[in-house]
Amino acid sequence: MPGSLEGITVLDLSWILSGPYCTMILCDLGAEVIKVERPGSGDRARWTGPFFANDESAYFMSLNRGKKSITLNLQSPRGKDIFLSLVKHADVVIENFVPGTAKKLAIDYTALKEINPRLIYAAISGFGQTGPYAQRPALDVIVQGMGGIMSITGEPGRPPVR
């Protein structure tokens, strides 16, 4: 049975958890998701255990199941040209860069809507795109600490745990 998002193409420029989880759900619902990774390192989740056969990250595989993938250097003219040709035919772009990174690469919504006016663009960040904390990292342990959840974890008299 086809999914409700069959026929929708999503370009996934995200890494670690928030973006890959979002695009995993879209993929599960039938969208064609194309994960775009940078050469050499790719998504940091690739290096997060546990590992199984052929030293593949179970964490990475669980978040990226069913997705297609391509490696592109978005700082090189060739890599950027390939990406922009994908944007012409995409319905959605999702990224979770540090705010300002997409603009610096000239692949933010303002730039991409000129190529594809019907494009839906989602920029995920822990503390928003603007404001005093916009440039702060928002990985799991940081968000737990700032949100206060760590204050109620762990054993009495010992440091908090995540």
N, CA, C and O atoms as a GROMACS GRO file, in nm:
protein
  648
    1MET      N    1   0.084  -0.118   0.000
    1MET     CA    2   0.000   0.000   0.000
    1MET      C    3   0.089   0.125   0.000
    1MET      O    4   0.178   0.137   0.084
    2PRO      N    5   0.066   0.218  -0.093
    2PRO     CA    6   0.148   0.338  -0.097
    2PRO      C    7   0.126   0.426   0.026
    2PRO      O    8   0.017   0.430   0.083
    3GLY      N    9   0.233   0.496   0.064
    3GLY     CA   10   0.223   0.586   0.178
    3GLY      C   11   0.156   0.717   0.139
    3GLY      O   12   0.145   0.749   0.021
    4SER      N   13   0.113   0.790   0.238
    4SER     CA   14   0.042   0.916   0.212
    4SER      C   15   0.132   1.023   0.151
    4SER      O   16   0.082   1.120   0.094
    5LEU      N   17   0.263   1.007   0.163
    5LEU     CA   18   0.355   1.106   0.105
    5LEU      C   19   0.423   1.055  -0.022
    5LEU      O   20   0.521   1.114  -0.068
    6GLU      N   21   0.371   0.948  -0.079
    6GLU     CA   22   0.428   0.897  -0.204
    6GLU      C   23   0.423   1.007  -0.310
    6GLU      O   24   0.322   1.076  -0.325
    7GLY      N   25   0.534   1.021  -0.383
    7GLY     CA   26   0.543   1.126  -0.484
    7GLY      C   27   0.608   1.254  -0.434
    7GLY      O   28   0.634   1.345  -0.512
    8ILE      N   29   0.634   1.262  -0.304
    8ILE     CA   30   0.700   1.378  -0.244
    8ILE      C   31   0.850   1.347  -0.232
    8ILE      O   32   0.888   1.239  -0.186
    9THR      N   33   0.934   1.441  -0.274
    9THR     CA   34   1.079   1.425  -0.263
    9THR      C   35   1.133   1.523  -0.160
    9THR      O   36   1.106   1.642  -0.165
   10VAL      N   37   1.211   1.469  -0.066
   10VAL     CA   38   1.269   1.546   0.044
   10VAL      C   39   1.421   1.540   0.033
   10VAL      O   40   1.477   1.431   0.023
   11LEU      N   41   1.487   1.654   0.036
   11LEU     CA   42   1.633   1.659   0.045
   11LEU      C   43   1.668   1.680   0.191
   11LEU      O   44   1.628   1.779   0.253
   12ASP      N   45   1.743   1.586   0.245
   12ASP     CA   46   1.777   1.584   0.388
   12ASP      C   47   1.922   1.626   0.407
   12ASP      O   48   2.014   1.549   0.379
   13LEU      N   49   1.943   1.749   0.454
   13LEU     CA   50   2.077   1.801   0.480
   13LEU      C   51   2.110   1.795   0.629
   13LEU      O   52   2.199   1.867   0.676
   14SER      N   53   2.041   1.711   0.702
   14SER     CA   54   2.054   1.712   0.848
   14SER      C   55   2.148   1.604   0.898
   14SER      O   56   2.192   1.517   0.823
   15TRP      N   57   2.178   1.612   1.029
   15TRP     CA   58   2.269   1.515   1.090
   15TRP      C   59   2.234   1.493   1.236
   15TRP      O   60   2.158   1.570   1.294
   16ILE      N   61   2.287   1.390   1.293
   16ILE     CA   62   2.272   1.343   1.430
   16ILE      C   63   2.128   1.300   1.461
   16ILE      O   64   2.096   1.184   1.433
   17LEU      N   65   2.039   1.385   1.515
   17LEU     CA   66   1.910   1.334   1.559
   17LEU      C   67   1.789   1.412   1.507
   17LEU      O   68   1.703   1.353   1.441
   18SER      N   69   1.778   1.540   1.534
   18SER     CA   70   1.652   1.611   1.508
   18SER      C   71   1.608   1.602   1.362
   18SER      O   72   1.495   1.563   1.334
   19GLY      N   73   1.695   1.637   1.270
   19GLY     CA   74   1.660   1.631   1.128
   19GLY      C   75   1.643   1.489   1.077
   19GLY      O   76   1.542   1.460   1.012
   20PRO      N   77   1.739   1.399   1.105
   20PRO     CA   78   1.722   1.261   1.059
   20PRO      C   79   1.596   1.194   1.112
   20PRO      O   80   1.535   1.112   1.043
   21TYR      N   81   1.556   1.227   1.236
   21TYR     CA   82   1.433   1.169   1.290
   21TYR      C   83   1.311   1.222   1.213
   21TYR      O   84   1.220   1.147   1.178
   22CYS      N   85   1.312   1.351   1.186
   22CYS     CA   86   1.203   1.413   1.110
   22CYS      C   87   1.193   1.350   0.971
   22CYS      O   88   1.084   1.312   0.928
   23THR      N   89   1.305   1.338   0.901
   23THR     CA   90   1.301   1.283   0.766
   23THR      C   91   1.276   1.133   0.766
   23THR      O   92   1.224   1.079   0.668
   24MET      N   93   1.311   1.063   0.875
   24MET     CA   94   1.277   0.922   0.889
   24MET      C   95   1.126   0.904   0.887
   24MET      O   96   1.074   0.814   0.820
   25ILE      N   97   1.055   0.989   0.960
   25ILE     CA   98   0.909   0.982   0.964
   25ILE      C   99   0.851   1.009   0.825
   25ILE      O  100   0.759   0.939   0.781
   26LEU      N  101   0.905   1.110   0.756
   26LEU     CA  102   0.856   1.140   0.621
   26LEU      C  103   0.880   1.022   0.527
   26LEU      O  104   0.795   0.990   0.444
   27CYS      N  105   0.996   0.957   0.540
   27CYS     CA  106   1.028   0.839   0.461
   27CYS      C  107   0.931   0.725   0.494
   27CYS      O  108   0.880   0.658   0.405
   28ASP      N  109   0.907   0.703   0.624
   28ASP     CA  110   0.813   0.599   0.666
   28ASP      C  111   0.674   0.622   0.608
   28ASP      O  112   0.599   0.527   0.585
   29LEU      N  113   0.638   0.749   0.585
   29LEU     CA  114   0.507   0.784   0.530
   29LEU      C  115   0.505   0.781   0.376
   29LEU      O  116   0.405   0.816   0.314
   30GLY      N  117   0.617   0.740   0.316
   30GLY     CA  118   0.620   0.719   0.172
   30GLY      C  119   0.698   0.820   0.090
   30GLY      O  120   0.709   0.803  -0.031
   31ALA      N  121   0.751   0.925   0.151
   31ALA     CA  122   0.829   1.023   0.076
   31ALA      C  123   0.961   0.961   0.031
   31ALA      O  124   1.016   0.874   0.098
   32GLU      N  125   1.010   1.007  -0.083
   32GLU     CA  126   1.145   0.972  -0.126
   32GLU      C  127   1.237   1.071  -0.056
   32GLU      O  128   1.231   1.191  -0.081
   33VAL      N  129   1.323   1.020   0.032
   33VAL     CA  130   1.414   1.106   0.106
   33VAL      C  131   1.555   1.081   0.055
   33VAL      O  132   1.602   0.967   0.051
   34ILE      N  133   1.622   1.188   0.016
   34ILE     CA  134   1.761   1.181  -0.030
   34ILE      C  135   1.847   1.251   0.072
   34ILE      O  136   1.842   1.373   0.087
   35LYS      N  137   1.927   1.173   0.143
   35LYS     CA  138   2.017   1.228   0.246
   35LYS      C  139   2.143   1.278   0.177
   35LYS      O  140   2.208   1.205   0.103
   36VAL      N  141   2.177   1.404   0.202
   36VAL     CA  142   2.296   1.465   0.145
   36VAL      C  143   2.400   1.477   0.255
   36VAL      O  144   2.378   1.545   0.356
   37GLU      N  145   2.514   1.409   0.236
   37GLU     CA  146   2.621   1.413   0.336
   37GLU      C  147   2.747   1.471   0.276
   37GLU      O  148   2.771   1.461   0.156
   38ARG      N  149   2.828   1.532   0.361
   38ARG     CA  150   2.953   1.587   0.312
   38ARG      C  151   3.058   1.476   0.301
   38ARG      O  152   3.054   1.379   0.377
   39PRO      N  153   3.150   1.490   0.207
   39PRO     CA  154   3.252   1.387   0.187
   39PRO      C  155   3.346   1.376   0.307
   39PRO      O  156   3.371   1.474   0.377
   40GLY      N  157   3.396   1.258   0.328
   40GLY     CA  158   3.495   1.235   0.433
   40GLY      C  159   3.436   1.195   0.565
   40GLY      O  160   3.475   1.093   0.622
   41SER      N  161   3.342   1.273   0.615
   41SER     CA  162   3.289   1.244   0.748
   41SER      C  163   3.142   1.204   0.747
   41SER      O  164   3.101   1.118   0.825
   42GLY      N  165   3.064   1.264   0.662
   42GLY     CA  166   2.921   1.234   0.660
   42GLY      C  167   2.855   1.273   0.790
   42GLY      O  168   2.903   1.360   0.863
   43ASP      N  169   2.744   1.210   0.819
   43ASP     CA  170   2.668   1.234   0.941
   43ASP      C  171   2.745   1.178   1.060
   43ASP      O  172   2.790   1.063   1.057
   44ARG      N  173   2.762   1.257   1.166
   44ARG     CA  174   2.834   1.209   1.286
   44ARG      C  175   2.770   1.086   1.346
   44ARG      O  176   2.836   1.008   1.415
   45ALA      N  177   2.642   1.066   1.322
   45ALA     CA  178   2.573   0.948   1.375
   45ALA      C  179   2.633   0.820   1.319
   45ALA      O  180   2.617   0.714   1.380
   46ARG      N  181   2.701   0.826   1.206
   46ARG     CA  182   2.768   0.707   1.150
   46ARG      C  183   2.873   0.652   1.247
   46ARG      O  184   2.906   0.534   1.242
   47TRP      N  185   2.926   0.738   1.333
   47TRP     CA  186   3.034   0.698   1.423
   47TRP      C  187   2.985   0.678   1.565
   47TRP      O  188   3.065   0.673   1.659
   48THR      N  189   2.854   0.668   1.583
   48THR     CA  190   2.794   0.649   1.715
   48THR      C  191   2.746   0.505   1.728
   48THR      O  192   2.670   0.456   1.645
   49GLY      N  193   2.792   0.437   1.836
   49GLY     CA  194   2.751   0.298   1.860
   49GLY      C  195   2.609   0.289   1.908
   49GLY      O  196   2.544   0.390   1.934
   50PRO      N  197   2.560   0.168   1.919
   50PRO     CA  198   2.631   0.041   1.899
   50PRO      C  199   2.650   0.011   1.751
   50PRO      O  200   2.576   0.060   1.664
   51PHE      N  201   2.751  -0.071   1.725
   51PHE     CA  202   2.783  -0.110   1.588
   51PHE      C  203   2.746  -0.256   1.567
   51PHE      O  204   2.749  -0.335   1.661
   52PHE      N  205   2.712  -0.291   1.444
   52PHE     CA  206   2.684  -0.430   1.413
   52PHE      C  207   2.759  -0.467   1.286
   52PHE      O  208   2.858  -0.403   1.254
   53ALA      N  209   2.715  -0.569   1.214
   53ALA     CA  210   2.785  -0.623   1.098
   53ALA      C  211   2.850  -0.514   1.014
   53ALA      O  212   2.791  -0.410   0.986
   54ASN      N  213   2.973  -0.540   0.975
   54ASN     CA  214   3.052  -0.447   0.893
   54ASN      C  215   3.073  -0.312   0.959
   54ASN      O  216   3.092  -0.211   0.892
   55ASP      N  217   3.070  -0.310   1.093
   55ASP     CA  218   3.093  -0.187   1.170
   55ASP      C  219   2.997  -0.074   1.134
   55ASP      O  220   3.034   0.043   1.139
   56GLU      N  221   2.875  -0.109   1.098
   56GLU     CA  222   2.771  -0.010   1.070
   56GLU      C  223   2.708   0.035   1.201
   56GLU      O  224   2.686  -0.046   1.291
   57SER      N  225   2.678   0.162   1.212
   57SER     CA  226   2.614   0.216   1.332
   57SER      C  227   2.465   0.183   1.332
   57SER      O  228   2.392   0.222   1.240
   58ALA      N  229   2.421   0.111   1.433
   58ALA     CA  230   2.278   0.081   1.446
   58ALA      C  231   2.199   0.210   1.465
   58ALA      O  232   2.087   0.223   1.414
   59TYR      N  233   2.257   0.305   1.536
   59TYR     CA  234   2.193   0.435   1.558
   59TYR      C  235   2.169   0.506   1.424
   59TYR      O  236   2.058   0.550   1.395
   60PHE      N  237   2.274   0.515   1.343
   60PHE     CA  238   2.263   0.580   1.212
   60PHE      C  239   2.163   0.507   1.124
   60PHE      O  240   2.077   0.569   1.061
   61MET      N  241   2.174   0.375   1.119
   61MET     CA  242   2.086   0.296   1.032
   61MET      C  243   1.940   0.309   1.073
   61MET      O  244   1.852   0.312   0.987
   62SER      N  245   1.913   0.317   1.203
   62SER     CA  246   1.773   0.326   1.247
   62SER      C  247   1.711   0.460   1.206
   62SER      O  248   1.592   0.464   1.174
   63LEU      N  249   1.788   0.567   1.207
   63LEU     CA  250   1.736   0.699   1.171
   63LEU      C  251   1.732   0.724   1.021
   63LEU      O  252   1.663   0.814   0.974
   64ASN      N  253   1.807   0.645   0.946
   64ASN     CA  254   1.820   0.672   0.803
   64ASN      C  255   1.772   0.557   0.716
   64ASN      O  256   1.803   0.551   0.597
   65ARG      N  257   1.695   0.467   0.774
   65ARG     CA  258   1.642   0.352   0.700
   65ARG      C  259   1.553   0.400   0.585
   65ARG      O  260   1.476   0.495   0.599
   66GLY      N  261   1.568   0.333   0.473
   66GLY     CA  262   1.482   0.362   0.359
   66GLY      C  263   1.519   0.485   0.278
   66GLY      O  264   1.458   0.511   0.174
   67LYS      N  265   1.617   0.561   0.323
   67LYS     CA  266   1.655   0.683   0.252
   67LYS      C  267   1.758   0.651   0.144
   67LYS      O  268   1.836   0.556   0.156
   68LYS      N  269   1.756   0.730   0.039
   68LYS     CA  270   1.864   0.728  -0.060
   68LYS      C  271   1.971   0.821  -0.006
   68LYS      O  272   1.944   0.901   0.084
   69SER      N  273   2.092   0.813  -0.061
   69SER     CA  274   2.194   0.906  -0.012
   69SER      C  275   2.289   0.945  -0.123
   69SER      O  276   2.308   0.874  -0.222
   70ILE      N  277   2.348   1.061  -0.103
   70ILE     CA  278   2.448   1.113  -0.195
   70ILE      C  279   2.549   1.193  -0.113
   70ILE      O  280   2.514   1.257  -0.014
   71THR      N  281   2.674   1.188  -0.154
   71THR     CA  282   2.778   1.267  -0.090
   71THR      C  283   2.808   1.386  -0.180
   71THR      O  284   2.843   1.370  -0.297
   72LEU      N  285   2.795   1.506  -0.125
   72LEU     CA  286   2.822   1.628  -0.202
   72LEU      C  287   2.900   1.727  -0.118
   72LEU      O  288   2.870   1.748   0.000
   73ASN      N  289   2.999   1.788  -0.178
   73ASN     CA  290   3.069   1.899  -0.114
   73ASN      C  291   2.997   2.027  -0.157
   73ASN      O  292   3.016   2.075  -0.269
   74LEU      N  293   2.916   2.081  -0.068
   74LEU     CA  294   2.836   2.199  -0.102
   74LEU      C  295   2.920   2.326  -0.111
   74LEU      O  296   2.869   2.432  -0.146
   75GLN      N  297   3.050   2.315  -0.078
   75GLN     CA  298   3.140   2.430  -0.092
   75GLN      C  299   3.211   2.430  -0.227
   75GLN      O  300   3.279   2.526  -0.261
   76SER      N  301   3.196   2.321  -0.303
   76SER     CA  302   3.259   2.315  -0.435
   76SER      C  303   3.155   2.347  -0.542
   76SER      O  304   3.037   2.316  -0.525
   77PRO      N  305   3.197   2.408  -0.652
   77PRO     CA  306   3.101   2.442  -0.758
   77PRO      C  307   3.027   2.318  -0.811
   77PRO      O  308   2.906   2.324  -0.834
   78ARG      N  309   3.097   2.208  -0.831
   78ARG     CA  310   3.032   2.086  -0.884
   78ARG      C  311   2.930   2.031  -0.786
   78ARG      O  312   2.818   1.998  -0.824
   79GLY      N  313   2.968   2.021  -0.658
   79GLY     CA  314   2.876   1.970  -0.557
   79GLY      C  315   2.753   2.058  -0.545
   79GLY      O  316   2.641   2.008  -0.532
   80LYS      N  317   2.774   2.188  -0.548
   80LYS     CA  318   2.662   2.281  -0.536
   80LYS      C  319   2.571   2.272  -0.658
   80LYS      O  320   2.448   2.277  -0.644
   81ASP      N  321   2.629   2.259  -0.778
   81ASP     CA  322   2.548   2.246  -0.900
   81ASP      C  323   2.460   2.121  -0.895
   81ASP      O  324   2.343   2.126  -0.932
   82ILE      N  325   2.516   2.011  -0.848
   82ILE     CA  326   2.439   1.887  -0.836
   82ILE      C  327   2.325   1.906  -0.737
   82ILE      O  328   2.212   1.866  -0.762
   83PHE      N  329   2.356   1.968  -0.623
   83PHE     CA  330   2.253   1.993  -0.522
   83PHE      C  331   2.142   2.081  -0.579
   83PHE      O  332   2.024   2.051  -0.561
   84LEU      N  333   2.178   2.188  -0.647
   84LEU     CA  334   2.078   2.279  -0.702
   84LEU      C  335   1.991   2.211  -0.808
   84LEU      O  336   1.874   2.244  -0.822
   85SER      N  337   2.049   2.117  -0.882
   85SER     CA  338   1.967   2.042  -0.978
   85SER      C  339   1.868   1.951  -0.906
   85SER      O  340   1.758   1.929  -0.955
   86LEU      N  341   1.906   1.899  -0.789
   86LEU     CA  342   1.813   1.820  -0.708
   86LEU      C  343   1.701   1.909  -0.653
   86LEU      O  344   1.585   1.868  -0.648
   87VAL      N  345   1.737   2.030  -0.613
   87VAL     CA  346   1.639   2.124  -0.558
   87VAL      C  347   1.529   2.155  -0.660
   87VAL      O  348   1.413   2.172  -0.622
   88LYS      N  349   1.564   2.162  -0.788
   88LYS     CA  350   1.465   2.193  -0.893
   88LYS      C  351   1.348   2.096  -0.890
   88LYS      O  352   1.235   2.133  -0.922
   89HIS      N  353   1.375   1.971  -0.852
   89HIS     CA  354   1.272   1.866  -0.856
   89HIS      C  355   1.223   1.825  -0.718
   89HIS      O  356   1.137   1.738  -0.706
   90ALA      N  357   1.275   1.887  -0.614
   90ALA     CA  358   1.237   1.850  -0.476
   90ALA      C  359   1.111   1.924  -0.432
   90ALA      O  360   1.075   2.028  -0.487
   91ASP      N  361   1.047   1.867  -0.333
   91ASP     CA  362   0.931   1.932  -0.271
   91ASP      C  363   0.968   1.997  -0.139
   91ASP      O  364   0.909   2.098  -0.099
   92VAL      N  365   1.068   1.937  -0.070
   92VAL     CA  366   1.103   1.979   0.066
   92VAL      C  367   1.254   1.974   0.082
   92VAL      O  368   1.319   1.882   0.032
   93VAL      N  369   1.311   2.071   0.152
   93VAL     CA  370   1.450   2.068   0.199
   93VAL      C  371   1.446   2.083   0.350
   93VAL      O  372   1.380   2.172   0.403
   94ILE      N  373   1.518   1.994   0.418
   94ILE     CA  374   1.527   2.001   0.565
   94ILE      C  375   1.674   2.006   0.603
   94ILE      O  376   1.754   1.923   0.560
   95GLU      N  377   1.709   2.104   0.685
   95GLU     CA  378   1.848   2.115   0.735
   95GLU      C  379   1.846   2.150   0.883
   95GLU      O  380   1.751   2.210   0.933
   96ASN      N  381   1.953   2.110   0.951
   96ASN     CA  382   1.969   2.150   1.091
   96ASN      C  383   2.111   2.202   1.114
   96ASN      O  384   2.177   2.166   1.211
   97PHE      N  385   2.155   2.287   1.022
   97PHE     CA  386   2.284   2.353   1.036
   97PHE      C  387   2.280   2.455   1.150
   97PHE      O  388   2.173   2.493   1.197
   98VAL      N  389   2.396   2.497   1.193
   98VAL     CA  390   2.405   2.612   1.282
   98VAL      C  391   2.343   2.729   1.206
   98VAL      O  392   2.374   2.748   1.088
   99PRO      N  393   2.256   2.809   1.269
   99PRO     CA  394   2.194   2.920   1.198
   99PRO      C  395   2.299   3.007   1.126
   99PRO      O  396   2.402   3.043   1.182
  100GLY      N  397   2.268   3.039   1.002
  100GLY     CA  398   2.358   3.120   0.920
  100GLY      C  399   2.441   3.038   0.822
  100GLY      O  400   2.491   3.092   0.723
  101THR      N  401   2.458   2.908   0.849
  101THR     CA  402   2.541   2.824   0.763
  101THR      C  403   2.481   2.812   0.623
  101THR      O  404   2.552   2.827   0.524
  102ALA      N  405   2.352   2.785   0.614
  102ALA     CA  406   2.288   2.771   0.482
  102ALA      C  407   2.299   2.901   0.402
  102ALA      O  408   2.321   2.898   0.282
  103LYS      N  409   2.283   3.014   0.470
  103LYS     CA  410   2.296   3.143   0.401
  103LYS      C  411   2.438   3.162   0.348
  103LYS      O  412   2.459   3.208   0.236
  104LYS      N  413   2.536   3.125   0.432
  104LYS     CA  414   2.676   3.136   0.392
  104LYS      C  415   2.706   3.050   0.269
  104LYS      O  416   2.786   3.088   0.184
  105LEU      N  417   2.640   2.934   0.260
  105LEU     CA  418   2.658   2.844   0.146
  105LEU      C  419   2.568   2.883   0.028
  105LEU      O  420   2.575   2.820  -0.078
  106ALA      N  421   2.485   2.985   0.046
  106ALA     CA  422   2.387   3.030  -0.054
  106ALA      C  423   2.289   2.918  -0.090
  106ALA      O  424   2.252   2.900  -0.206
  107ILE      N  425   2.247   2.842   0.014
  107ILE     CA  426   2.145   2.738  -0.005
  107ILE      C  427   2.032   2.755   0.097
  107ILE      O  428   1.964   2.658   0.131
  108ASP      N  429   2.014   2.876   0.145
  108ASP     CA  430   1.904   2.903   0.238
  108ASP      C  431   1.774   2.918   0.157
  108ASP      O  432   1.774   2.913   0.034
  109TYR      N  433   1.664   2.937   0.228
  109TYR     CA  434   1.534   2.945   0.161
  109TYR      C  435   1.531   3.056   0.057
  109TYR      O  436   1.478   3.037  -0.053
  110THR      N  437   1.586   3.171   0.090
  110THR     CA  438   1.585   3.285  -0.004
  110THR      C  439   1.650   3.247  -0.136
  110THR      O  440   1.599   3.282  -0.242
  111ALA      N  441   1.762   3.177  -0.130
  111ALA     CA  442   1.832   3.136  -0.253
  111ALA      C  443   1.757   3.024  -0.326
  111ALA      O  444   1.744   3.028  -0.448
  112LEU      N  445   1.708   2.926  -0.251
  112LEU     CA  446   1.647   2.808  -0.314
  112LEU      C  447   1.509   2.836  -0.372
  112LEU      O  448   1.469   2.771  -0.468
  113LYS      N  449   1.436   2.930  -0.315
  113LYS     CA  450   1.301   2.959  -0.369
  113LYS      C  451   1.310   3.022  -0.507
  113LYS      O  452   1.213   3.018  -0.583
  114GLU      N  453   1.425   3.079  -0.541
  114GLU     CA  454   1.445   3.133  -0.676
  114GLU      C  455   1.455   3.020  -0.778
  114GLU      O  456   1.418   3.038  -0.894
  115ILE      N  457   1.504   2.906  -0.735
  115ILE     CA  458   1.518   2.788  -0.822
  115ILE      C  459   1.388   2.709  -0.825
  115ILE      O  460   1.349   2.655  -0.929
  116ASN      N  461   1.321   2.702  -0.710
  116ASN     CA  462   1.199   2.622  -0.697
  116ASN      C  463   1.100   2.696  -0.606
  116ASN      O  464   1.104   2.678  -0.484
  117PRO      N  465   1.013   2.778  -0.663
  117PRO     CA  466   0.922   2.860  -0.583
  117PRO      C  467   0.822   2.781  -0.498
  117PRO      O  468   0.769   2.835  -0.401
  118ARG      N  469   0.796   2.655  -0.532
  118ARG     CA  470   0.700   2.575  -0.454
  118ARG      C  471   0.768   2.497  -0.341
  118ARG      O  472   0.703   2.419  -0.272
  119LEU      N  473   0.898   2.519  -0.322
  119LEU     CA  474   0.976   2.445  -0.223
  119LEU      C  475   0.932   2.476  -0.080
  119LEU      O  476   0.909   2.592  -0.045
  120ILE      N  477   0.922   2.373   0.000
  120ILE     CA  478   0.901   2.387   0.145
  120ILE      C  479   1.038   2.370   0.208
  120ILE      O  480   1.109   2.275   0.178
  121TYR      N  481   1.076   2.463   0.296
  121TYR     CA  482   1.211   2.464   0.355
  121TYR      C  483   1.197   2.466   0.507
  121TYR      O  484   1.133   2.555   0.563
  122ALA      N  485   1.257   2.369   0.572
  122ALA     CA  486   1.255   2.363   0.719
  122ALA      C  487   1.398   2.372   0.771
  122ALA      O  488   1.483   2.291   0.736
  123ALA      N  489   1.423   2.472   0.856
  123ALA     CA  490   1.552   2.490   0.922
  123ALA      C  491   1.532   2.459   1.070
  123ALA      O  492   1.465   2.534   1.141
  124ILE      N  493   1.592   2.349   1.116
  124ILE     CA  494   1.575   2.304   1.254
  124ILE      C  495   1.694   2.353   1.336
  124ILE      O  496   1.809   2.333   1.297
  125SER      N  497   1.667   2.415   1.450
  125SER     CA  498   1.776   2.453   1.541
  125SER      C  499   1.724   2.450   1.684
  125SER      O  500   1.606   2.472   1.709
  126GLY      N  501   1.812   2.422   1.775
  126GLY     CA  502   1.773   2.406   1.914
  126GLY      C  503   1.724   2.533   1.980
  126GLY      O  504   1.635   2.529   2.066
  127PHE      N  505   1.780   2.646   1.943
  127PHE     CA  506   1.747   2.772   2.008
  127PHE      C  507   1.695   2.877   1.910
  127PHE      O  508   1.699   2.996   1.939
  128GLY      N  509   1.647   2.834   1.795
  128GLY     CA  510   1.591   2.925   1.696
  128GLY      C  511   1.695   2.980   1.601
  128GLY      O  512   1.816   2.961   1.621
  129GLN      N  513   1.649   3.049   1.499
  129GLN     CA  514   1.737   3.104   1.397
  129GLN      C  515   1.791   3.242   1.435
  129GLN      O  516   1.891   3.287   1.378
  130THR      N  517   1.726   3.309   1.530
  130THR     CA  518   1.771   3.441   1.574
  130THR      C  519   1.765   3.445   1.726
  130THR      O  520   1.711   3.354   1.789
  131GLY      N  521   1.821   3.547   1.783
  131GLY     CA  522   1.815   3.564   1.927
  131GLY      C  523   1.948   3.536   1.994
  131GLY      O  524   2.044   3.496   1.928
  132PRO      N  525   1.955   3.557   2.126
  132PRO     CA  526   2.082   3.551   2.197
  132PRO      C  527   2.146   3.412   2.200
  132PRO      O  528   2.268   3.402   2.214
  133TYR      N  529   2.069   3.305   2.189
  133TYR     CA  530   2.124   3.170   2.196
  133TYR      C  531   2.131   3.101   2.060
  133TYR      O  532   2.168   2.984   2.054
  134ALA      N  533   2.097   3.169   1.953
  134ALA     CA  534   2.088   3.107   1.821
  134ALA      C  535   2.214   3.032   1.780
  134ALA      O  536   2.205   2.926   1.717
  135GLN      N  537   2.330   3.084   1.815
  135GLN     CA  538   2.455   3.021   1.772
  135GLN      C  539   2.505   2.912   1.868
  135GLN      O  540   2.607   2.848   1.842
  136ARG      N  541   2.434   2.890   1.975
  136ARG     CA  542   2.477   2.787   2.071
  136ARG      C  543   2.445   2.648   2.019
  136ARG      O  544   2.342   2.626   1.954
  137PRO      N  545   2.534   2.552   2.047
  137PRO     CA  546   2.502   2.414   2.010
  137PRO      C  547   2.384   2.364   2.093
  137PRO      O  548   2.363   2.410   2.205
  138ALA      N  549   2.310   2.273   2.037
  138ALA     CA  550   2.190   2.223   2.108
  138ALA      C  551   2.185   2.071   2.105
  138ALA      O  552   2.082   2.012   2.073
  139LEU      N  553   2.297   2.009   2.137
  139LEU     CA  554   2.299   1.864   2.144
  139LEU      C  555   2.226   1.817   2.269
  139LEU      O  556   2.200   1.896   2.360
  140ASP      N  557   2.195   1.691   2.274
  140ASP     CA  558   2.113   1.630   2.378
  140ASP      C  559   2.148   1.674   2.521
  140ASP      O  560   2.062   1.723   2.593
  141VAL      N  561   2.272   1.658   2.559
  141VAL     CA  562   2.311   1.686   2.698
  141VAL      C  563   2.296   1.835   2.731
  141VAL      O  564   2.263   1.870   2.844
  142ILE      N  565   2.320   1.922   2.634
  142ILE     CA  566   2.305   2.066   2.655
  142ILE      C  567   2.158   2.102   2.677
  142ILE      O  568   2.125   2.177   2.769
  143VAL      N  569   2.072   2.047   2.594
  143VAL     CA  570   1.929   2.076   2.606
  143VAL      C  571   1.874   2.021   2.738
  143VAL      O  572   1.792   2.085   2.803
  144GLN      N  573   1.920   1.901   2.777
  144GLN     CA  574   1.877   1.845   2.906
  144GLN      C  575   1.919   1.935   3.022
  144GLN      O  576   1.841   1.959   3.114
  145GLY      N  577   2.042   1.983   3.017
  145GLY     CA  578   2.092   2.070   3.124
  145GLY      C  579   2.019   2.202   3.129
  145GLY      O  580   1.977   2.246   3.236
  146MET      N  581   2.003   2.266   3.015
  146MET     CA  582   1.936   2.397   3.012
  146MET      C  583   1.788   2.386   3.042
  146MET      O  584   1.728   2.480   3.096
  147GLY      N  585   1.728   2.274   3.007
  147GLY     CA  586   1.586   2.254   3.033
  147GLY      C  587   1.555   2.215   3.176
  147GLY      O  588   1.439   2.218   3.218
  148GLY      N  589   1.658   2.176   3.252
  148GLY     CA  590   1.640   2.143   3.392
  148GLY      C  591   1.612   1.997   3.423
  148GLY      O  592   1.605   1.959   3.540
  149ILE      N  593   1.597   1.914   3.321
  149ILE     CA  594   1.564   1.774   3.346
  149ILE      C  595   1.676   1.702   3.421
  149ILE      O  596   1.650   1.608   3.496
  150MET      N  597   1.800   1.744   3.403
  150MET     CA  598   1.911   1.680   3.472
  150MET      C  599   1.902   1.696   3.623
  150MET      O  600   1.955   1.614   3.698
  151SER      N  601   1.835   1.800   3.668
  151SER     CA  602   1.827   1.824   3.812
  151SER      C  603   1.744   1.719   3.885
  151SER      O  604   1.750   1.709   4.007
  152ILE      N  605   1.668   1.640   3.811
  152ILE     CA  606   1.585   1.538   3.877
  152ILE      C  607   1.627   1.396   3.837
  152ILE      O  608   1.550   1.302   3.855
  153THR      N  609   1.748   1.382   3.782
  153THR     CA  610   1.796   1.249   3.744
  153THR      C  611   1.913   1.208   3.831
  153THR      O  612   1.976   1.291   3.895
  154GLY      N  613   1.941   1.080   3.833
  154GLY     CA  614   2.055   1.028   3.908
  154GLY      C  615   2.020   0.994   4.051
  154GLY      O  616   1.904   0.998   4.091
  155GLU      N  617   2.122   0.959   4.126
  155GLU     CA  618   2.108   0.918   4.266
  155GLU      C  619   2.129   1.038   4.359
  155GLU      O  620   2.207   1.128   4.326
  156PRO      N  621   2.063   1.040   4.474
  156PRO     CA  622   2.082   1.150   4.570
  156PRO      C  623   2.230   1.164   4.609
  156PRO      O  624   2.299   1.064   4.634
  157GLY      N  625   2.278   1.288   4.613
  157GLY     CA  626   2.416   1.314   4.652
  157GLY      C  627   2.518   1.288   4.542
  157GLY      O  628   2.638   1.302   4.566
  158ARG      N  629   2.474   1.252   4.423
  158ARG     CA  630   2.565   1.224   4.312
  158ARG      C  631   2.531   1.317   4.195
  158ARG      O  632   2.423   1.376   4.191
  159PRO      N  633   2.623   1.330   4.101
  159PRO     CA  634   2.596   1.417   3.986
  159PRO      C  635   2.476   1.366   3.905
  159PRO      O  636   2.444   1.247   3.908
  160PRO      N  637   2.410   1.455   3.833
  160PRO     CA  638   2.297   1.414   3.749
  160PRO      C  639   2.343   1.323   3.635
  160PRO      O  640   2.459   1.326   3.595
  161VAL      N  641   2.251   1.244   3.585
  161VAL     CA  642   2.280   1.161   3.469
  161VAL      C  643   2.179   1.195   3.361
  161VAL      O  644   2.072   1.249   3.388
  162ARG      N  645   2.214   1.162   3.239
  162ARG     CA  646   2.119   1.190   3.132
  162ARG      C  647   2.037   1.069   3.102
  162ARG      O  648   1.951   1.073   3.014
   0.00000   0.00000   0.00000
